[in-house]
Structures are given as C-alpha cells and as structure tokens.
Amino acid sequence: MPQPKPKKTSYRWNRENYSTNRRRFDIWRFVVILLFQFWLNSKNWSYIGGYTAEKAATRRKKQAVWITENLLELGPTFIKVGQLFSTRADLFPSEYVEELSKLQDQVPAFPYEQVAKIIAADLGKPIPQLFRSFDPIPLAAASLGQVHKAQLNSGEEVVVKIQRPGLKQLFTIDLAILKRITQYFQNHPKWGKGRDWIGIYEECCKILWKEVDYLNEGRNADTFRRNFRGEDWVKVPRVYWRYTSPRVVTLEYLPGIKISHYDAIEAAGLDRKLLARLGAKAYLHQLLNDGFFHADPHPGNIAVSADGALIFYDFGMMGQLQSNVKEKLMQTLFGIVSKDGDRVVNSLIALGALVPTGDMSPVRRSVQFMLDNFMDKPFEEQSVASISEDLYDIAYDQPFRFPATFTFVMRAFSTLEGVGKGLDPEFNFMEVAQPFATQVMSDLTTSNGNGLFDEISRQAVQVSSTALSLPRRIDDTIDKLERGDIRVRVRSSESDRILRRLGTIQVSTNYTLFISALIISATLLFVNGYSTLALISLLLAGIPTWALFRLFRRLDRLDKMP
C-alpha cells in the first residue's frame, strides 16, 4: 500500500516577508503554465504516436495531480477554490474533479505567539486571564486556521479555533488577481462560451468570505444544534459566545472516534451497521426536514461518541435550500418517476441548473437516455456514486450550470455512501433514503394539492390548452417566416468535408512553393560556394516540410471520414 505523501513544513505564502509582487508572480506563473497545458491538450501532434482518448485521459490525470499540488503551494485561497471546483463536474473533466476532491488543506501550524496575539487583540484579554489552561500545541492545523484545546476558568473543556494571521489580506490580494483571470476566461472565444465564469467567481467570493467569519460559523453551529435538539443520537458542540469573535471561535470539547476509523469503532463495541444508517439518516434529516445542511461532511468532520452518537464539527461551510426549491424539485421528481425528459429539462431550467440554449435537443436526449437507464433498477438498488457519475458525464460540456447547493448535496451523498460502505459493506444509501423520498413526495403532493388525480387533471388541462392554442401558434410561426424572424439553417456534412479538404490543399500548395524556393536557393548558394548559407536555407526548408507532412496526414484523415 503506498504511503501518504509527507506534509511540507513550510510554504512561501506562510512567510511573514512574503511580498505582494512575489505573490502575483507565483499566481500568474501557475496560470500561464496551466493555460499552456490546456493549449497542448487541444493539439493532436503533442501526443507521442498520435492522439487517442486513452492518452488524453492519462495526460489529464497527471495534470490534475500537478494542479492539486500547485494549489496547495499557493495557499488558503486556492486550496478552498480547488475544493469548491471539485464540486463543479459541469465545468471540468472528471479526472480534474476526482483529483481536486482529494485536496486536503492540512498545512503547517503557525506559532503559538501569533495565537496569543490574535486572542488578546480579539477578546480583549491575554490567554492566562481567559483560560485556566491552554495547550500551545494545536490539535489540528488547516489552511484557514488551527484548533487548540483549552479549559475555561469555570472548568469546562473547550476547543479554540483561531484564524490564520494575515488571511483576509491574502484573500484580498488573491481574489483581485483571480478576478482578472476570470475576466480572461469569460472573454475567451472557446472557454468562455456558455460559461458564466464571472458568476462562478462571485459565488466563490461569497463562500470564502463567509467561511473566514467565525461569528457566522458560530451562528451556523447554533442553528445546527437547535435542529437536532430532539435527537439524542446526534451531538453538536455548544458555542461559548463570550470567547468568540470574527477571528476566534470557542466550542464545547466533544471528543470522539473519527467515523472512518473502522477498527477503532469496532474495538469500542459500537454497531457499525447502525452507524452507517445513522450517518445517512442524519444528512437526510438536515436536507429534507430542516433545509439547512452541512456542506462538507468529510470523515474528518464527523466522529462517534462512546455511547454511539454522531458528533459533527466545523460549521464554516453550510448549505441552505430556499423555500421555493421544494416546489420546483417536485416537478423534477414527477418527471423522473414518469420518465418524462421534457418535464425534467423544464424543471431543471426553473431550478437554474440548466441554461436554455437555442437547440436543447441534445440535452433532452441525454436526460431521456439517463432516465431510461436510471429506471431500469428499483430505487433502493441505485448507487449515489453511479448516479452522480452519470449526471456529471451528461453535464460536462453541456449547458448545465449546477448550483453550488446541488453539487454540495451530491458530493455529500457520495462521501456518506463511501463512509457507510466502509462501516458496512452491504450498506446502500438509496435504501435508507427511500422512505424519506416517499415522505417528501407525499408531503409535497398533499401541501400543493397535487395528488394523483390532481396531477392527471393538470395534465388534461395542459393538453386541452395546448390543442386550443395550436392554430394560433401555427399562424404566429407563419407570420415570423414571412417577416424573416425565423431562419432555417441547413448543414451538409459532405459539403463541409469537401470545403475543409480544399482549404487544406490550398495551404499545402503554398507550403510546397515555399519549400521549392528554399531548396532552389540552397542549390544556387552551394554552387556559388556559399556552403554555410546553403545549409541554413536547407534547415529553414525543414520547417515548412514538417508542416506539409502534418497537412498530408490531415488530408488522409479527411479521406477516411465517412
């Protein structure tokens, strides 16, 4: 089994004398190299032995590892952006998404002297006056902050989370640079087409600034704790507001076994199968009952207490469902159940998960294909991971725009399914979710008066209204044709192929003339005793010769096209 890569002890961004100009240079160097790699990916000649889909996938995997390592080198802003991008399979190839999802922000801790300085500045008193004891060695260190164990003067054991010094200044510099990079991508003729990079940038900014506000994290923890106040199988640490500020948050100390430490859980005599189901049940409760959920439930943020209760940590990144989402979601669910691709597409547009384009036929066919395959198996036999993979395969390079909430939910489902299978190899997330989904469907249809009879009535009214309006719509279409508002475009693949071939032949003729001129020049120079110049002329002729060779290969491919 391969050993994990050792954690670096120092990063340039963590140095006190790290200059702004050097920061700009480091970021732009990474971006320029990345753009060059993207450019190479699109060139068939850059693949040794010719382009194949397998070679392209292998190259993307290597690039994804390189990107992940460089994001870690660039520090907090880019680590968090990378983690957010790991939810955007609608924007990036699966190889990048898979590698970015492994991005862990375990970075070197900052000195205790800086911890003491921040606490004194934010809470108004030095550590000895605020705490009976304070462990100078952190329990954990991440890109945004680190956690220390302490004891209040009243005797309660707590953990104190302190924000990394200079973080907001670093965010300000980095986000200003990222804005310019975003504008470049938005204006790019290829990468900007059909993508709202500016909107994605603004969404990232919003999430990042929320996560570095520890008062917001404290409010999230309180809300989360209230939502589970009637459940003894979930524990959420209490916030000590007297010892909390925008850069410091103090929480109740709730130790537990990390939920992915399966052997330790079994050694403690806990029921692994029950814990797997409780993990899924807890998340479904958050999502479907409260509409307020933990957006980053990786194994490091979930533990198990000695009595078998789940403990949740880290409430910086939370998701929330808007009040009108359930109604729109109901339309999607009805469309899935009835295998109606048109209805699913229309509901996704209403949810903002799909950007309407001129021709939606390819998208509708993709959705219908997935529905036909998705419904082949019973609901409880489905896998979240396989459903997510199918969704992302359809979404990539299509006009899908998955909202952050949706992608957070899908990633959380996949993570919890993986943890559940680790606890219980026979665990199936969809089997646990089935009664919740049935209840939601029942609640939605009851609350909206959309029972089976109402749904049939609604569709009957829709059909009748469509039939009555059909003559008027035909008349409108004819009027638009007469006015020239509708244009019919016809493309012939055979004509396109012939035109491309003619263009290639014309370019190859130019290359041939250029090569001939250089060879004739070299011959005349050699005859007249200018051997060096003749050699240079021959070497120069090699450049268009190589280009001509590539054109001949392209002509050969065009001839073989059906």
Secondary structure per residue as TSV (DSSP state, phi and psi in degrees):
chain	resnum	aa	ss	phi	psi
A	1	M	-	360.0	128.2
A	2	P	-	-66.4	139.2
A	3	Q	-	-78.8	145.1
A	4	P	-	-65.2	147.6
A	5	K	-	-65.3	129.1
A	6	P	-	-63.2	145.7
A	7	K	-	-76.2	135.8
A	8	K	-	-68.6	149.8
A	9	T	S	-92.5	-12.1
A	10	S	-	-154.8	143.1
A	11	Y	-	-129.0	147.5
A	12	R	G	-59.0	-38.8
A	13	W	G	-66.0	-16.3
A	14	N	G	-93.1	3.0
A	15	R	-	-85.1	146.8
A	16	E	T	-69.7	-32.1
A	17	N	T	-96.3	22.5
A	18	Y	-	-72.9	115.6
A	19	S	-	-82.9	156.7
A	20	T	H	-64.7	-40.3
A	21	N	H	-65.2	-39.6
A	22	R	H	-65.9	-35.0
A	23	R	H	-62.8	-46.4
A	24	R	H	-59.6	-43.0
A	25	F	H	-61.9	-46.1
A	26	D	H	-61.2	-42.6
A	27	I	H	-68.1	-48.3
A	28	W	H	-68.4	-31.5
A	29	R	H	-61.9	-45.1
A	30	F	H	-61.8	-44.3
A	31	V	H	-65.6	-43.3
A	32	V	H	-64.2	-44.3
A	33	I	H	-62.9	-40.1
A	34	L	H	-64.5	-43.3
A	35	L	H	-63.9	-37.9
A	36	F	H	-63.4	-39.7
A	37	Q	H	-65.6	-41.6
A	38	F	H	-60.8	-40.4
A	39	W	H	-63.9	-43.3
A	40	L	H	-62.5	-36.1
A	41	N	H	-58.3	-30.5
A	42	S	T	-86.9	-1.9
A	43	K	-	-105.5	115.2
A	44	N	G	-61.8	-32.5
A	45	W	G	-69.6	-14.0
A	46	S	G	-79.3	-6.3
A	47	Y	S	-97.1	122.7
A	48	I	T	-63.5	124.7
A	49	G	T	82.1	7.2
A	50	G	S	99.7	157.4
A	51	Y	-	-76.6	136.0
A	52	T	-	-140.5	157.0
A	53	A	H	-62.2	-35.8
A	54	E	H	-66.2	-41.9
A	55	K	H	-64.3	-40.5
A	56	A	H	-63.9	-41.9
A	57	A	H	-65.4	-40.8
A	58	T	H	-63.2	-42.1
A	59	R	H	-63.9	-41.3
A	60	R	H	-63.4	-37.1
A	61	K	H	-62.4	-44.3
A	62	K	H	-63.9	-41.1
A	63	Q	H	-64.9	-37.0
A	64	A	H	-62.8	-39.8
A	65	V	H	-64.0	-44.3
A	66	W	H	-61.7	-42.8
A	67	I	H	-61.6	-45.7
A	68	T	H	-61.0	-44.4
A	69	E	H	-63.4	-39.3
A	70	N	H	-72.6	-33.4
A	71	L	H	-64.0	-37.6
A	72	L	H	-65.5	-39.3
A	73	E	H	-64.2	-34.3
A	74	L	H	-79.8	-14.8
A	75	G	-	99.0	-165.9
A	76	P	H	-50.2	-50.2
A	77	T	H	-58.7	-47.0
A	78	F	H	-78.0	-28.0
A	79	I	H	-62.6	-46.9
A	80	K	H	-68.2	-39.7
A	81	V	H	-62.6	-41.6
A	82	G	H	-61.3	-41.3
A	83	Q	H	-65.6	-37.5
A	84	L	H	-68.7	-39.2
A	85	F	H	-68.1	-22.0
A	86	S	T	-67.3	-11.0
A	87	T	T	-96.4	-1.9
A	88	R	-	-107.4	66.4
A	89	A	T	-70.5	-10.1
A	90	D	T	-78.3	-11.6
A	91	L	T	-109.9	-30.8
A	92	F	S	-125.5	152.2
A	93	P	-	-59.3	154.9
A	94	S	H	-60.4	-31.4
A	95	E	H	-63.0	-40.2
A	96	Y	H	-68.2	-45.3
A	97	V	H	-61.3	-43.9
A	98	E	H	-62.0	-42.8
A	99	E	H	-72.7	-40.2
A	100	L	H	-64.5	-30.3
A	101	S	T	-66.5	-17.4
A	102	K	T	-88.5	-3.6
A	103	L	-	-65.0	111.7
A	104	Q	-	-106.7	138.3
A	105	D	-	-100.9	43.5
A	106	Q	B	-83.8	109.5
A	107	V	-	-127.9	167.9
A	108	P	-	-59.1	144.8
A	109	A	-	-73.1	155.9
A	110	F	-	-96.9	158.3
A	111	P	-	-62.9	154.1
A	112	Y	H	-62.2	-31.8
A	113	E	H	-60.2	-38.6
A	114	Q	H	-70.9	-35.3
A	115	V	H	-59.1	-50.0
A	116	A	H	-61.3	-38.1
A	117	K	H	-66.3	-43.2
A	118	I	H	-66.2	-44.4
A	119	I	H	-62.3	-44.1
A	120	A	H	-63.9	-39.2
A	121	A	H	-70.2	-38.9
A	122	D	H	-86.3	-36.3
A	123	L	H	-100.3	-5.8
A	124	G	S	84.3	-3.7
A	125	K	S	-141.2	153.3
A	126	P	-	-71.9	163.2
A	127	I	H	-55.6	-44.7
A	128	P	H	-59.6	-28.4
A	129	Q	H	-82.4	-25.9
A	130	L	H	-88.7	-33.5
A	131	F	E	-127.9	145.1
A	132	R	E	-70.3	-38.3
A	133	S	E	-146.7	151.8
A	134	F	E	-148.9	116.2
A	135	D	-	-75.2	117.7
A	136	P	S	-70.2	-17.2
A	137	I	S	-93.5	121.6
A	138	P	-	-69.8	148.8
A	139	L	S	-70.1	-36.4
A	140	A	E	-156.9	150.5
A	141	A	E	-130.8	133.3
A	142	A	B	-129.9	-176.0
A	143	S	S	-69.1	-31.0
A	144	L	S	-94.0	-22.9
A	145	G	E	-177.4	-173.6
A	146	Q	E	-143.3	160.3
A	147	V	E	-117.4	131.6
A	148	H	E	-120.0	144.1
A	149	K	E	-86.1	141.3
A	150	A	E	-150.1	173.1
A	151	Q	E	-134.3	128.8
A	152	L	E	-72.2	163.0
A	153	N	T	-62.9	-24.4
A	154	S	T	-80.4	-7.5
A	155	G	S	106.0	-14.7
A	156	E	-	-70.6	138.3
A	157	E	E	-85.9	133.0
A	158	V	E	-136.9	167.9
A	159	V	E	-118.6	138.9
A	160	V	E	-115.5	121.0
A	161	K	E	-101.7	122.6
A	162	I	E	-116.6	133.5
A	163	Q	E	-73.3	144.1
A	164	R	-	-62.6	132.9
A	165	P	T	-62.8	142.9
A	166	G	T	73.0	11.5
A	167	L	H	-66.4	-44.6
A	168	K	H	-66.2	-36.0
A	169	Q	H	-65.7	-39.3
A	170	L	H	-64.6	-42.1
A	171	F	H	-59.5	-43.9
A	172	T	H	-60.6	-45.4
A	173	I	H	-65.3	-48.9
A	174	D	H	-65.0	-41.9
A	175	L	H	-69.6	-30.3
A	176	A	H	-65.7	-41.4
A	177	I	H	-68.4	-42.9
A	178	L	H	-61.8	-30.8
A	179	K	H	-64.1	-41.4
A	180	R	H	-68.0	-38.6
A	181	I	H	-64.1	-41.4
A	182	T	H	-61.0	-43.0
A	183	Q	H	-62.9	-36.4
A	184	Y	H	-63.0	-47.0
A	185	F	H	-64.4	-38.2
A	186	Q	H	-64.6	-35.8
A	187	N	H	-89.5	-3.0
A	188	H	-	-70.8	133.7
A	189	P	T	-62.9	-27.1
A	190	K	T	-99.9	-55.3
A	191	W	T	-73.9	-21.2
A	192	G	T	-89.2	-10.7
A	193	K	T	-69.2	120.1
A	194	G	T	73.7	9.7
A	195	R	-	-118.1	136.5
A	196	D	-	-101.2	73.0
A	197	W	H	-64.5	-34.5
A	198	I	H	-63.7	-42.9
A	199	G	H	-63.5	-39.3
A	200	I	H	-65.0	-40.9
A	201	Y	H	-60.7	-46.3
A	202	E	H	-64.2	-36.3
A	203	E	H	-66.1	-41.8
A	204	C	H	-62.1	-43.9
A	205	C	H	-57.5	-46.2
A	206	K	H	-59.7	-46.1
A	207	I	H	-66.8	-42.8
A	208	L	H	-64.3	-45.3
A	209	W	H	-67.0	-32.7
A	210	K	H	-66.1	-38.9
A	211	E	H	-71.6	-24.4
A	212	V	T	-92.1	4.3
A	213	D	-	-98.7	101.7
A	214	Y	H	-72.1	-19.1
A	215	L	H	-66.7	-39.9
A	216	N	H	-63.8	-40.3
A	217	E	H	-63.0	-39.0
A	218	G	H	-63.8	-41.1
A	219	R	H	-64.8	-40.2
A	220	N	H	-60.8	-42.7
A	221	A	H	-63.4	-40.6
A	222	D	H	-64.2	-44.3
A	223	T	H	-62.5	-44.7
A	224	F	H	-62.0	-40.1
A	225	R	H	-66.9	-40.4
A	226	R	H	-64.4	-37.7
A	227	N	H	-65.0	-23.3
A	228	F	T	-112.1	19.3
A	229	R	T	-64.1	-23.8
A	230	G	T	-93.7	4.2
A	231	E	-	-114.0	116.8
A	232	D	T	-82.9	-5.6
A	233	W	T	-93.5	4.6
A	234	V	E	-129.5	132.7
A	235	K	E	-121.3	136.3
A	236	V	-	-130.1	128.5
A	237	P	-	-62.4	142.9
A	238	R	-	-81.2	144.6
A	239	V	B	-91.4	132.9
A	240	Y	-	-98.8	94.8
A	241	W	G	-67.2	-25.1
A	242	R	G	-65.5	-24.1
A	243	Y	G	-114.2	31.3
A	244	T	-	-127.6	142.0
A	245	S	B	-148.8	179.8
A	246	P	T	-58.9	-23.5
A	247	R	T	-114.7	-1.1
A	248	V	E	-137.5	132.0
A	249	V	E	-133.0	131.9
A	250	T	E	-113.3	125.9
A	251	L	E	-125.8	156.2
A	252	E	E	-59.2	139.7
A	253	Y	-	-83.8	111.6
A	254	L	-	-122.7	91.5
A	255	P	-	-74.9	153.3
A	256	G	-	-167.1	175.0
A	257	I	E	-89.6	129.3
A	258	K	E	-56.1	134.5
A	259	I	T	-65.8	-17.6
A	260	S	T	-93.2	0.6
A	261	H	-	-87.7	77.4
A	262	Y	H	-64.1	-40.1
A	263	D	H	-65.7	-40.0
A	264	A	H	-65.8	-37.3
A	265	I	H	-63.8	-43.8
A	266	E	H	-67.4	-37.6
A	267	A	H	-64.9	-28.0
A	268	A	T	-80.0	-1.0
A	269	G	T	79.0	22.3
A	270	L	-	-92.9	151.5
A	271	D	-	-81.6	107.4
A	272	R	H	-66.7	-38.3
A	273	K	H	-63.6	-41.9
A	274	L	H	-64.6	-41.9
A	275	L	H	-63.8	-37.0
A	276	A	H	-61.2	-43.0
A	277	R	H	-71.5	-36.3
A	278	L	H	-65.6	-36.9
A	279	G	H	-60.8	-45.4
A	280	A	H	-67.0	-42.4
A	281	K	H	-61.9	-40.9
A	282	A	H	-62.1	-41.7
A	283	Y	H	-73.0	-38.6
A	284	L	H	-65.0	-35.4
A	285	H	I	-61.5	-45.7
A	286	Q	I	-60.3	-45.8
A	287	L	I	-75.6	-47.8
A	288	L	I	-92.6	-29.8
A	289	N	I	-92.3	-42.7
A	290	D	I	-99.0	-30.5
A	291	G	S	71.4	13.2
A	292	F	E	-132.8	114.4
A	293	F	E	-136.9	156.6
A	294	H	E	-72.4	119.8
A	295	A	S	-87.5	-4.3
A	296	D	-	-139.6	62.5
A	297	P	-	-84.8	52.0
A	298	H	-	-73.9	163.4
A	299	P	G	-55.0	-26.5
A	300	G	G	-70.0	-16.8
A	301	N	G	-102.7	4.8
A	302	I	E	-131.9	131.8
A	303	A	E	-132.3	173.3
A	304	V	E	-123.7	129.5
A	305	S	-	-79.3	171.9
A	306	A	T	-63.0	-27.9
A	307	D	T	-94.6	10.7
A	308	G	S	88.5	13.6
A	309	A	-	-89.4	150.8
A	310	L	E	-83.3	137.4
A	311	I	E	-117.1	128.0
A	312	F	E	-105.4	140.8
A	313	Y	-	-126.7	166.6
A	314	D	-	59.6	97.8
A	315	F	-	-114.3	28.9
A	316	G	S	-71.7	-34.9
A	317	M	S	-116.6	105.7
A	318	M	E	-123.3	153.7
A	319	G	E	-114.6	154.2
A	320	Q	E	-142.3	133.4
A	321	L	-	-89.4	129.4
A	322	Q	-	-70.2	158.3
A	323	S	T	-63.2	-30.0
A	324	N	T	-90.0	-1.5
A	325	V	H	-69.7	-39.2
A	326	K	H	-61.9	-38.4
A	327	E	H	-64.5	-42.7
A	328	K	H	-70.0	-36.1
A	329	L	H	-63.6	-32.5
A	330	M	H	-59.9	-40.9
A	331	Q	H	-62.8	-38.6
A	332	T	H	-64.0	-43.3
A	333	L	H	-64.2	-43.4
A	334	F	H	-61.2	-39.9
A	335	G	H	-64.7	-39.0
A	336	I	H	-66.9	-45.9
A	337	V	H	-61.7	-40.6
A	338	S	T	-88.0	0.8
A	339	K	T	56.3	40.7
A	340	D	-	-101.0	98.4
A	341	G	H	-62.5	-38.3
A	342	D	H	-61.6	-42.6
A	343	R	H	-67.6	-38.6
A	344	V	H	-63.9	-45.1
A	345	V	H	-61.4	-45.3
A	346	N	H	-63.0	-39.1
A	347	S	H	-70.5	-34.6
A	348	L	H	-67.1	-35.5
A	349	I	H	-64.3	-42.2
A	350	A	H	-63.9	-33.3
A	351	L	H	-78.4	-10.7
A	352	G	T	83.0	11.3
A	353	A	S	-88.8	-7.1
A	354	L	B	-138.9	131.6
A	355	V	-	-94.4	117.1
A	356	P	-	-65.5	133.8
A	357	T	-	-121.7	178.7
A	358	G	S	-60.1	-44.5
A	359	D	-	-120.9	106.1
A	360	M	-	-94.4	4.1
A	361	S	H	-58.7	-45.4
A	362	P	H	-60.9	-37.9
A	363	V	H	-67.4	-44.5
A	364	R	H	-61.8	-39.7
A	365	R	H	-65.8	-40.0
A	366	S	H	-63.6	-44.7
A	367	V	H	-64.5	-42.7
A	368	Q	H	-64.7	-38.6
A	369	F	H	-61.4	-42.6
A	370	M	H	-66.3	-41.0
A	371	L	H	-62.3	-42.6
A	372	D	H	-62.4	-36.8
A	373	N	H	-82.7	-34.4
A	374	F	H	-64.6	-36.9
A	375	M	T	-86.2	2.8
A	376	D	T	-68.2	-30.5
A	377	K	S	-108.1	154.8
A	378	P	-	-60.6	152.9
A	379	F	G	-54.2	-44.9
A	380	E	G	-71.6	-9.8
A	381	E	G	-97.1	1.5
A	382	Q	-	-78.3	157.6
A	383	S	-	-114.9	131.7
A	384	V	H	-60.4	-42.7
A	385	A	H	-61.1	-43.9
A	386	S	H	-69.0	-38.1
A	387	I	H	-62.9	-45.1
A	388	S	H	-61.0	-42.5
A	389	E	H	-63.1	-42.5
A	390	D	H	-63.3	-43.0
A	391	L	H	-60.6	-46.3
A	392	Y	H	-70.3	-33.8
A	393	D	H	-63.4	-39.9
A	394	I	H	-69.1	-38.9
A	395	A	H	-71.6	-36.3
A	396	Y	T	-62.8	131.1
A	397	D	T	65.1	20.7
A	398	Q	T	-118.1	167.8
A	399	P	T	-77.1	35.2
A	400	F	B	-81.6	147.2
A	401	R	-	-139.8	81.7
A	402	F	-	-64.8	124.2
A	403	P	-	-63.8	155.6
A	404	A	H	-57.0	-39.1
A	405	T	H	-59.1	-45.3
A	406	F	H	-62.6	-46.8
A	407	T	H	-69.5	-33.7
A	408	F	H	-61.4	-42.3
A	409	V	H	-64.5	-47.2
A	410	M	H	-63.8	-40.7
A	411	R	H	-66.0	-40.6
A	412	A	H	-63.9	-42.7
A	413	F	H	-59.1	-45.9
A	414	S	H	-63.6	-41.8
A	415	T	H	-62.4	-47.2
A	416	L	H	-67.5	-33.2
A	417	E	H	-65.0	-40.4
A	418	G	H	-64.2	-43.6
A	419	V	H	-63.6	-42.6
A	420	G	H	-61.1	-41.1
A	421	K	H	-69.6	-29.2
A	422	G	H	-67.7	-37.4
A	423	L	H	-75.5	-39.7
A	424	D	-	-142.2	107.1
A	425	P	T	-56.6	-22.8
A	426	E	T	-92.7	3.7
A	427	F	-	-66.2	138.5
A	428	N	-	-132.7	115.0
A	429	F	H	-61.8	-41.7
A	430	M	H	-65.8	-29.5
A	431	E	H	-66.2	-39.6
A	432	V	H	-69.0	-35.6
A	433	A	H	-75.9	-20.1
A	434	Q	H	-56.1	-50.5
A	435	P	H	-63.5	-33.6
A	436	F	H	-65.3	-44.7
A	437	A	H	-64.0	-40.3
A	438	T	H	-62.8	-41.3
A	439	Q	H	-66.2	-40.8
A	440	V	H	-63.4	-44.3
A	441	M	H	-59.9	-42.0
A	442	S	H	-65.5	-44.8
A	443	D	H	-63.5	-43.0
A	444	L	H	-65.9	-42.6
A	445	T	H	-68.5	-34.8
A	446	T	H	-70.7	-48.1
A	447	S	H	-67.5	-27.8
A	448	N	T	-101.7	4.8
A	449	G	T	66.5	26.8
A	450	N	-	-108.5	59.3
A	451	G	-	-72.5	-176.5
A	452	L	H	-60.3	-43.9
A	453	F	H	-63.9	-41.5
A	454	D	H	-65.0	-37.4
A	455	E	H	-65.2	-43.1
A	456	I	H	-63.0	-41.8
A	457	S	H	-62.1	-42.5
A	458	R	H	-62.4	-43.2
A	459	Q	H	-66.5	-36.1
A	460	A	H	-63.0	-43.8
A	461	V	H	-62.2	-41.0
A	462	Q	H	-63.0	-43.1
A	463	V	H	-63.1	-44.2
A	464	S	H	-65.4	-40.8
A	465	S	H	-67.3	-36.0
A	466	T	H	-64.9	-42.8
A	467	A	H	-63.3	-42.9
A	468	L	H	-66.4	-32.8
A	469	S	H	-88.2	-4.9
A	470	L	H	-61.5	-47.3
A	471	P	H	-57.8	-40.6
A	472	R	H	-64.9	-39.5
A	473	R	H	-67.3	-37.6
A	474	I	H	-64.2	-42.4
A	475	D	H	-62.6	-42.1
A	476	D	H	-62.9	-40.5
A	477	T	H	-63.4	-42.0
A	478	I	H	-64.0	-40.5
A	479	D	H	-60.3	-42.3
A	480	K	H	-65.6	-37.6
A	481	L	H	-63.2	-41.4
A	482	E	H	-66.3	-36.6
A	483	R	H	-79.0	-13.1
A	484	G	T	85.2	14.5
A	485	D	-	-76.4	-17.7
A	486	I	-	-115.0	128.0
A	487	R	-	-116.2	136.9
A	488	V	-	-105.8	120.9
A	489	R	-	-110.1	130.1
A	490	V	-	-119.9	128.6
A	491	R	-	-115.7	136.7
A	492	S	-	-110.3	118.0
A	493	S	H	-63.0	-34.4
A	494	E	H	-67.0	-42.7
A	495	S	H	-64.2	-43.0
A	496	D	H	-59.1	-41.0
A	497	R	H	-65.8	-42.6
A	498	I	H	-64.8	-41.8
A	499	L	H	-63.1	-41.8
A	500	R	H	-63.5	-38.6
A	501	R	H	-66.0	-41.7
A	502	L	H	-63.2	-42.6
A	503	G	H	-62.2	-40.6
A	504	T	H	-65.3	-40.5
A	505	I	H	-63.2	-40.3
A	506	Q	H	-62.6	-43.7
A	507	V	H	-65.3	-41.5
A	508	S	H	-63.9	-33.0
A	509	T	H	-63.4	-43.1
A	510	N	H	-61.4	-43.6
A	511	Y	H	-61.4	-41.0
A	512	T	H	-62.7	-43.1
A	513	L	H	-63.3	-40.3
A	514	F	H	-65.8	-41.7
A	515	I	H	-64.8	-43.9
A	516	S	H	-60.0	-42.2
A	517	A	H	-62.7	-41.6
A	518	L	H	-67.8	-39.3
A	519	I	H	-68.0	-41.6
A	520	I	H	-62.4	-42.4
A	521	S	H	-60.6	-43.6
A	522	A	H	-62.9	-38.9
A	523	T	H	-64.3	-47.5
A	524	L	H	-62.3	-41.8
A	525	L	H	-64.3	-40.7
A	526	F	H	-66.2	-41.4
A	527	V	H	-62.0	-35.5
A	528	N	T	-88.9	8.9
A	529	G	T	89.9	7.7
A	530	Y	-	-96.8	73.1
A	531	S	H	-65.0	-41.0
A	532	T	H	-63.8	-47.5
A	533	L	H	-64.0	-35.9
A	534	A	H	-63.6	-40.6
A	535	L	H	-64.4	-42.4
A	536	I	H	-61.3	-41.7
A	537	S	H	-63.1	-39.5
A	538	L	H	-66.0	-41.5
A	539	L	H	-62.7	-40.4
A	540	L	H	-64.0	-33.8
A	541	A	H	-66.5	-21.3
A	542	G	H	-66.5	-28.8
A	543	I	H	-66.6	-55.9
A	544	P	H	-65.6	-25.2
A	545	T	H	-64.0	-43.2
A	546	W	H	-63.1	-41.7
A	547	A	H	-64.2	-38.5
A	548	L	H	-65.8	-39.2
A	549	F	H	-59.7	-42.2
A	550	R	H	-64.7	-38.2
A	551	L	H	-65.2	-38.6
A	552	F	H	-62.9	-39.0
A	553	R	H	-65.2	-38.1
A	554	R	H	-65.8	-40.8
A	555	L	H	-61.0	-39.2
A	556	D	H	-63.2	-40.6
A	557	R	H	-66.2	-40.3
A	558	L	H	-63.2	-37.2
A	559	D	H	-67.2	-29.9
A	560	K	H	-85.0	-9.9
A	561	M	-	-66.7	140.5
A	562	P	-	-69.1	360.0
